[in-house]
Amino acid sequence: MADLITVEDPDDPRLRDYTGLTDVELRRKREPAEGLFIAEGEKVIRRAKEAGYEMRSMLLSAKWVDVMRDVIDELPAPVYAVSPELAEQVTGYHVHRGALASMQRKPLPTAADLLRTARRVVVMESVNDHTNIGAIFRSAAALGMDAVLLSPDCADPLYRRSVKVSMGAVFSVPYARLDTWPKSLESVREAGFVLLALTPDEKARPLDEAAPHTMDRVALMLGAEGDGLSTQALVAADEWVRIPMSHGVDSLNVGAAAAVAFYAVATGRPRA
């Protein structure tokens, strides 16, 4: 059973995992280096635990202690009970959901490990917006994608915002980082995947014509919001594909486009 510890000092060193959560640059560097990530909210904490992540500690406002009692009773990790005001002092923002957990990261699999058994893979290039990362993982989980591969400069899927937006789906879809870009795409092709680059370019083939759901192994490539896939990535692809648009709309947000494309790749065909 975890120890329930009341903390009244925002500078208490035991709360160090939770300090400065709004400092994005600090957390981007610190969390991977220290092997931790932050799960926010009851559902996300439970999903992280169910996915086998070890809990380092929990930070709860008083009213959440009873809600999380079953989790507390199963944990050897300390649970810090604090006031909402102290939580805000420590984290830098009002913790609306009243529950945070510091979780231990797991070693990432290699791309080769994932490609060995996957058939439907997402490949992201330079996607640095944590909201988009979370939305893409959530759609990937919901629509049957098997794995995610990230270019070296993609944002961290386990950053608090990504985890929160995905509602814990980042724990459901295995992911790996590619070592070099775009050179590593060749190893994806060698594993038997057709590389499809999603782009609004008019030269791209409509998804319903490309019929990716009929292909044996597909790797769908997505670029960052605004810039899209780089020229190098587009050149490395086997085929360019696009989502047919109506009413003069030229493109979708990458999170929305990903959901449509995942349906086409993993399940069926979008309507033109």
Secondary structure, DSSP 8 states (H G I E B T S, - for coil): ---EEE---TT-GGGGGGTTTT-HHHHHHHHHHHTEEEEESHHHHHHHHHTT--EEEEEEEGGGTTTTHHHHHH--S-EEEE-HHHHHHHHSS--TT-EEEEEE------HHHHHHH-SEEEEESS---HHHHHHHHHHHHHTT--EEEE-TTS--TTSHHHHHHHTTGGGTS-EEE-SSTTTTHHHHHHTT-EEEEE---TTSEEHHHH-GGGSSSEEEEE-BTTTBS-HHHHHH-SEEEE----TT-----HHHHHHHHHHHHHT-----
